Amino acid sequence: MVATLVLLAYMGIIWMWQKRDNKSIALPLIILIALIELGTNAYSTANMRYMPNPTTGEPTKIFAALRKSDLYNQNGYYNASYEAVDFIKNQDASFFRINKEFSSSIAIHAGLNDAMVLGYFGTTSYSSFNQLYYINFLKETGIIRSGTAYENETRWSPGLSGRPLLQSLASVKYDLSVEESPFFLNAGYSQIHQIQNVKILRNNYALPLGFTYRNYIHIDEFKKLSNLQKDIMLLRAFVADGTTLNPDSLGFELTALSAADTISPFSFDVYRQLVDSLKTDTLTLTDFKPHHISGNINMTQSGMLFFSIPYDQGWYTLVNGKRQNPILTNIGFMGIPLQQGKFDIELVYQPAYLHESMIVTIVGLAILVMLIVAEILSANRKRNKQKLL
């Protein structure tokens, strides 16, 4: 109804514009109608939305983006999640990721971007274009399905929520749960605190941001494993695809594993041994920013230094000041091969084609300025000719 009225109003203004006597009031009317349209659309977008009914859970049209009851009852992001995240940050100055079992969003669909809202590093994400290499990792480990029929799963990325072994690989050190008996208490976590109904659990097997592999498995062998076997194997060896990463060309020898090298039965004692082995040589962080990470490592023997950071062509490393491009490791992450010795490591992120895009922008602006100047000079010449006539 509103859209129809706005269209009729615009038609009326266009008709008025054709009349020379009405042109002076047509422009203000267009601006007024445009402001009314923008205000109406903004109000309906922000306030007239479908939200879960607090009683039935069914989608219900409400007339407020935020209800008073949300504040008083600590619904949505007004629950104890903020306090829980702050507690962890005050207790732990190292790098870590957090797994949050519940969503604080009050939207119809469970939100996957709580990490962005609450200010922590997580593994879940909703985005129209999630990070390609991370999505490839989730596909290969069976967390999301491949194929165009399941394209929506690449946008609604569940992360590593149900895979505790992969959480250890990805530096997930804490878990937030509102369950009476959290699942992760049986998966190597222990409760360290509780704020209201939010339980804070710590992963006793979490790995740091950078650690070292001595074994590898080829991607073809890795594909033969079950999902559980893949999770275990990633705690024993990194995955090499043979194209972007050929272990035979690293300059040192690594032990090759195959699909036959599985561990059965798997126990917490084995879990501890695998994690401790990967922790033999780890990166000690000295500075951490989203676009610049620095640290040092003492390699007791040659190996692959793995970073639980999704691979991106914008990343490059400085090893003792010498530039070295990271290698695609574990399907979707980064690694750099290091010989025995001590190393200062820097990871720097610079968006791909940044310099090229800046050059194109500068050239485009220069052309635009020249066109404007040429137009002004042309107009001046025409006016001068008219004066002479």
C-alpha positions as CSV (number, residue, x, y, z in Angstrom):
1,M,0.0,0.0,0.0
2,V,2.8,2.4,1.0
3,A,4.8,1.6,-2.2
4,T,1.7,2.2,-4.3
5,L,1.2,5.6,-2.8
6,V,4.8,6.6,-3.2
7,L,4.8,5.6,-6.9
8,L,1.6,7.7,-7.4
9,A,3.3,10.6,-5.7
10,Y,6.4,10.3,-7.9
11,M,4.1,10.1,-11.0
12,G,2.4,13.3,-9.9
13,I,5.6,15.1,-9.3
14,I,6.9,14.1,-12.8
15,W,3.7,15.5,-14.3
16,M,4.2,18.7,-12.4
17,W,7.8,18.9,-13.6
18,Q,6.6,19.1,-17.2
19,K,4.7,22.2,-16.3
20,R,7.2,25.1,-16.4
21,D,5.3,27.0,-13.6
22,N,5.6,24.1,-11.2
23,K,9.3,23.2,-11.5
24,S,10.2,25.3,-8.5
25,I,8.1,23.2,-6.2
26,A,8.7,19.8,-7.9
27,L,12.3,19.4,-6.6
28,P,11.4,20.0,-2.9
29,L,8.5,17.6,-3.3
30,I,10.8,14.9,-4.7
31,I,13.1,15.3,-1.7
32,L,10.2,15.2,0.7
33,I,8.7,12.0,-0.8
34,A,12.2,10.4,-0.9
35,L,12.7,11.1,2.8
36,I,9.2,9.7,3.6
37,E,10.0,6.6,1.7
38,L,13.4,6.1,3.3
39,G,11.9,6.7,6.8
40,T,9.1,4.2,6.2
41,N,11.4,1.5,4.9
42,A,13.9,2.0,7.7
43,Y,11.2,1.8,10.3
44,S,9.7,-1.4,8.9
45,T,13.2,-3.0,8.5
46,A,14.3,-2.2,12.1
47,N,11.0,-2.6,13.9
48,M,8.4,-4.7,12.0
49,R,10.3,-8.0,11.8
50,Y,9.5,-11.6,12.6
51,M,11.0,-12.9,15.8
52,P,10.6,-16.1,17.9
53,N,7.6,-15.8,20.3
54,P,9.1,-16.1,23.8
55,T,6.4,-18.6,24.8
56,T,5.8,-20.7,21.7
57,G,9.0,-20.2,19.8
58,E,7.0,-19.7,16.6
59,P,7.9,-16.8,14.3
60,T,5.8,-13.8,15.3
61,K,5.6,-10.3,13.9
62,I,6.7,-7.8,16.5
63,F,6.9,-4.0,16.4
64,A,10.2,-3.4,18.2
65,A,13.7,-4.5,17.3
66,L,14.5,-4.7,21.0
67,R,11.9,-5.4,23.7
68,K,12.0,-4.2,27.3
69,S,11.7,-7.8,28.4
70,D,14.9,-8.6,26.6
71,L,16.7,-6.2,28.9
72,Y,15.0,-7.2,32.1
73,N,15.1,-11.0,31.4
74,Q,18.7,-10.9,29.9
75,N,17.6,-12.3,26.6
76,G,19.7,-12.4,23.5
77,Y,23.1,-10.7,23.8
78,Y,22.1,-9.4,27.2
79,N,22.7,-12.7,28.8
80,A,25.9,-13.7,30.7
81,S,27.9,-14.4,27.5
82,Y,29.7,-11.0,27.7
83,E,30.7,-11.6,31.3
84,A,31.9,-15.1,30.5
85,V,34.1,-13.9,27.6
86,D,35.5,-11.1,29.7
87,F,36.3,-13.6,32.5
88,I,38.3,-15.7,30.1
89,K,40.2,-12.8,28.7
90,N,41.1,-11.6,32.1
91,Q,42.4,-15.0,33.0
92,D,44.3,-15.9,29.9
93,A,46.6,-13.6,27.9
94,S,47.5,-16.2,25.3
95,F,45.9,-16.7,21.9
96,F,42.8,-18.9,22.1
97,R,39.6,-19.6,20.4
98,I,36.2,-20.2,22.1
99,N,33.5,-22.6,21.2
100,K,30.1,-21.3,22.1
101,E,27.5,-24.1,22.1
102,F,24.4,-21.8,22.1
103,S,23.5,-18.7,20.1
104,S,22.6,-15.4,21.7
105,S,20.9,-14.1,18.7
106,I,17.1,-13.6,19.0
107,A,16.6,-13.9,15.3
108,I,14.5,-16.8,13.8
109,H,17.7,-18.6,12.7
110,A,20.4,-19.3,15.2
111,G,23.2,-16.8,14.8
112,L,26.7,-18.1,13.9
113,N,28.5,-14.7,14.3
114,D,28.5,-14.4,18.1
115,A,32.3,-14.2,18.0
116,M,32.1,-11.0,16.1
117,V,29.5,-9.5,18.5
118,L,31.1,-10.6,21.7
119,G,34.7,-10.0,20.6
120,Y,36.4,-13.4,20.6
121,F,37.9,-15.8,18.1
122,G,35.6,-18.7,17.2
123,T,35.1,-21.2,14.4
124,T,31.5,-20.7,13.3
125,S,30.5,-18.1,10.7
126,Y,27.7,-16.9,8.6
127,S,28.7,-15.0,5.5
128,S,27.7,-14.9,1.9
129,F,31.3,-15.7,1.0
130,N,33.0,-17.6,3.8
131,Q,36.8,-18.1,3.5
132,L,37.3,-20.6,0.7
133,Y,40.2,-22.7,2.1
134,Y,38.5,-23.0,5.5
135,I,35.3,-24.2,3.7
136,N,37.5,-26.8,1.8
137,F,38.8,-28.0,5.1
138,L,35.3,-28.4,6.5
139,K,34.2,-30.3,3.4
140,E,37.2,-32.7,3.5
141,T,36.6,-33.5,7.2
142,G,32.9,-34.2,6.6
143,I,31.6,-31.2,8.6
144,I,29.7,-29.8,5.7
145,R,28.7,-31.6,2.4
146,S,30.1,-31.0,-1.0
147,G,28.0,-30.2,-4.1
148,T,25.8,-27.4,-5.4
149,A,22.8,-28.9,-3.6
150,Y,24.5,-28.0,-0.3
151,E,25.9,-24.6,-1.3
152,N,24.0,-23.0,1.7
153,E,26.2,-25.0,4.1
154,T,29.2,-23.0,2.8
155,R,27.5,-19.8,4.1
156,W,26.1,-21.2,7.3
157,S,29.4,-22.6,8.5
158,P,29.0,-24.6,11.8
159,G,32.7,-24.6,12.3
160,L,34.2,-27.2,14.6
161,S,31.4,-27.2,17.2
162,G,31.0,-31.0,17.4
163,R,34.5,-32.1,16.8
164,P,36.6,-31.8,19.9
165,L,39.8,-33.3,18.4
166,L,39.7,-30.7,15.6
167,Q,39.0,-28.0,18.2
168,S,42.4,-28.8,19.8
169,L,44.0,-28.6,16.4
170,A,42.5,-25.1,15.9
171,S,43.5,-23.7,19.3
172,V,39.9,-23.9,20.7
173,K,40.8,-23.6,24.4
174,Y,37.4,-22.7,26.0
175,D,33.8,-23.7,25.7
176,L,30.7,-21.9,26.8
177,S,27.6,-24.0,27.6
178,V,24.2,-23.6,29.2
179,E,23.6,-27.4,29.3
180,E,23.1,-29.0,32.7
181,S,25.7,-31.6,31.7
182,P,27.8,-30.2,28.9
183,F,28.9,-32.8,26.3
184,F,32.5,-31.5,26.3
185,L,33.1,-32.5,29.9
186,N,33.4,-36.0,28.4
187,A,35.7,-34.9,25.6
188,G,38.7,-33.6,27.4
189,Y,37.3,-30.4,28.9
190,S,36.9,-29.4,32.5
191,Q,34.7,-26.7,34.1
192,I,36.6,-23.8,35.5
193,H,33.8,-21.3,36.3
194,Q,30.1,-20.5,35.9
195,I,28.4,-17.1,35.5
196,Q,24.7,-17.4,36.0
197,N,23.7,-20.3,33.7
198,V,26.7,-20.1,31.5
199,K,29.3,-22.7,32.3
200,I,33.0,-22.0,31.2
201,L,34.9,-25.1,30.2
202,R,38.6,-25.3,29.4
203,N,40.1,-27.7,26.8
204,N,42.9,-29.7,28.5
205,Y,44.3,-30.7,25.1
206,A,44.3,-27.4,23.3
207,L,47.2,-26.6,21.0
208,P,48.8,-23.2,20.5
209,L,48.4,-21.1,17.3
210,G,51.7,-22.5,15.9
211,F,53.1,-26.0,16.5
212,T,55.3,-28.4,14.6
213,Y,54.6,-31.6,12.6
214,R,57.2,-34.3,11.9
215,N,54.9,-36.6,9.9
216,Y,52.7,-36.1,6.9
217,I,50.0,-38.0,4.9
218,H,49.1,-37.5,1.3
219,I,45.7,-36.2,0.6
220,D,44.7,-39.3,-1.4
221,E,45.5,-41.5,1.7
222,F,43.7,-39.0,3.9
223,K,40.5,-39.3,1.9
224,K,40.3,-43.0,2.6
225,L,39.8,-42.4,6.4
226,S,36.6,-42.1,8.3
227,N,35.8,-38.7,9.9
228,L,37.0,-39.9,13.3
229,Q,40.2,-41.3,11.8
230,K,40.8,-38.0,10.0
231,D,40.5,-36.1,13.2
232,I,43.0,-38.4,14.9
233,M,45.3,-38.4,11.9
234,L,45.4,-34.5,11.9
235,L,46.9,-34.8,15.4
236,R,49.7,-37.1,14.0
237,A,50.5,-35.7,10.6
238,F,49.8,-32.8,8.3
239,V,48.0,-33.3,5.0
240,A,50.0,-32.7,1.9
241,D,48.3,-32.5,-1.5
242,G,51.5,-33.1,-3.6
243,T,50.9,-30.0,-5.7
244,T,51.2,-26.9,-3.5
245,L,53.1,-29.0,-0.9
246,N,55.5,-31.7,-1.9
247,P,57.3,-33.1,1.2
248,D,60.1,-34.5,-0.9
249,S,61.1,-30.9,-1.9
250,L,61.3,-29.4,1.6
251,G,65.0,-30.0,2.0
252,F,64.7,-32.4,4.9
253,E,63.0,-35.8,5.5
254,L,59.6,-36.3,7.2
255,T,57.9,-39.5,8.0
256,A,55.1,-40.5,5.6
257,L,51.9,-42.1,7.0
258,S,49.2,-43.9,5.1
259,A,45.6,-44.8,5.7
260,A,46.7,-48.0,7.2
261,D,48.5,-46.2,10.0
262,T,45.4,-45.7,12.2
263,I,45.2,-45.8,16.0
264,S,42.7,-48.2,17.6
265,P,41.5,-48.0,20.2
266,F,41.8,-44.2,20.8
267,S,42.0,-43.1,24.5
268,F,42.7,-40.0,26.5
269,D,46.2,-41.3,27.1
270,V,46.8,-41.5,23.4
271,Y,45.2,-38.1,23.0
272,R,47.6,-36.7,25.5
273,Q,50.6,-38.3,23.8
274,L,49.7,-36.9,20.4
275,V,49.1,-33.4,21.7
276,D,52.4,-33.4,23.8
277,S,54.3,-34.6,20.7
278,L,53.0,-31.6,18.7
279,K,53.8,-29.3,21.5
280,T,57.5,-30.2,21.4
281,D,58.3,-27.2,19.3
282,T,55.8,-24.4,19.4
283,L,55.7,-20.7,18.4
284,T,56.0,-18.3,21.3
285,L,53.9,-15.2,20.4
286,T,55.5,-11.8,21.1
287,D,52.9,-9.7,19.3
288,F,49.4,-10.4,17.9
289,K,47.3,-8.2,15.7
290,P,44.8,-9.4,13.0
291,H,47.2,-8.3,10.2
292,H,50.6,-8.9,11.9
293,I,51.7,-11.7,14.1
294,S,55.2,-12.2,15.5
295,G,56.9,-14.7,17.6
296,N,59.9,-17.0,18.0
297,I,60.5,-20.8,18.0
298,N,63.4,-23.1,18.8
299,M,63.3,-26.1,16.4
300,T,64.9,-29.0,18.1
301,Q,64.7,-30.8,14.7
302,S,63.4,-30.0,11.2
303,G,59.7,-30.0,10.7
304,M,56.6,-28.2,9.4
305,L,55.5,-25.2,11.5
306,F,51.7,-25.2,11.3
307,F,49.5,-22.2,11.9
308,S,45.8,-22.7,12.6
309,I,45.1,-19.7,10.3
310,P,43.1,-20.3,7.1
311,Y,45.3,-20.1,4.0
312,D,45.1,-16.8,2.1
313,Q,47.4,-15.5,-0.7
314,G,47.5,-12.2,1.2
315,W,49.7,-13.8,4.0
316,Y,53.4,-13.9,3.8
317,T,56.0,-14.7,6.5
318,L,59.4,-13.3,7.5
319,V,61.7,-16.0,8.8
320,N,64.7,-14.2,10.4
321,G,63.8,-11.2,8.3
322,K,63.8,-13.2,5.0
323,R,60.4,-13.3,3.1
324,Q,58.9,-16.7,2.7
325,N,55.4,-17.5,1.4
326,P,53.4,-19.9,3.5
327,I,52.4,-23.3,2.1
328,L,48.9,-24.6,1.9
329,T,48.8,-27.2,4.7
330,N,46.1,-29.4,6.1
331,I,43.8,-28.7,3.1
332,G,42.9,-25.2,4.3
333,F,45.6,-23.8,6.6
334,M,49.1,-22.5,6.5
335,G,52.5,-23.9,7.3
336,I,56.2,-23.1,6.7
337,P,59.0,-25.7,6.7
338,L,61.8,-25.0,9.1
339,Q,65.2,-26.6,9.6
340,Q,66.7,-27.2,13.1
341,G,67.5,-23.9,14.8
342,K,66.2,-20.8,16.3
343,F,63.9,-18.5,14.3
344,D,62.1,-15.2,14.6
345,I,58.8,-15.5,12.8
346,E,56.5,-12.7,11.5
347,L,53.2,-13.3,9.7
348,V,52.0,-10.3,7.7
349,Y,48.7,-9.9,5.9
350,Q,48.4,-7.7,2.9
351,P,45.3,-8.0,0.7
352,A,46.0,-9.6,-2.6
353,Y,46.4,-7.2,-5.5
354,L,46.5,-4.2,-3.2
355,H,49.2,-2.4,-5.1
356,E,47.7,-3.2,-8.4
357,S,44.3,-1.9,-7.3
358,M,45.8,1.3,-5.9
359,I,47.5,1.9,-9.3
360,V,44.2,1.3,-11.2
361,T,42.4,3.7,-8.8
362,I,45.0,6.4,-9.1
363,V,45.0,6.1,-12.9
364,G,41.2,6.2,-13.0
365,L,41.1,9.3,-10.8
366,A,43.7,11.0,-13.0
367,I,41.6,10.3,-16.1
368,L,38.5,11.6,-14.3
369,V,40.2,14.8,-13.4
370,M,41.5,15.3,-17.0
371,L,37.9,14.7,-18.4
372,I,36.5,17.3,-15.9
373,V,39.2,19.8,-16.8
374,A,38.6,19.2,-20.5
375,E,34.9,19.7,-20.1
376,I,35.4,22.9,-18.2
377,L,37.8,24.2,-20.9
378,S,35.4,23.2,-23.7
379,A,32.5,25.0,-22.0
380,N,34.7,28.1,-21.5
381,R,35.6,28.2,-25.2
382,K,32.0,27.9,-26.2
383,R,31.0,30.8,-23.9
384,N,33.9,32.9,-25.3
385,K,32.8,32.2,-28.9
386,Q,29.2,33.2,-28.0
387,K,30.4,36.5,-26.5
388,L,32.4,37.3,-29.7
389,L,29.3,36.7,-31.8
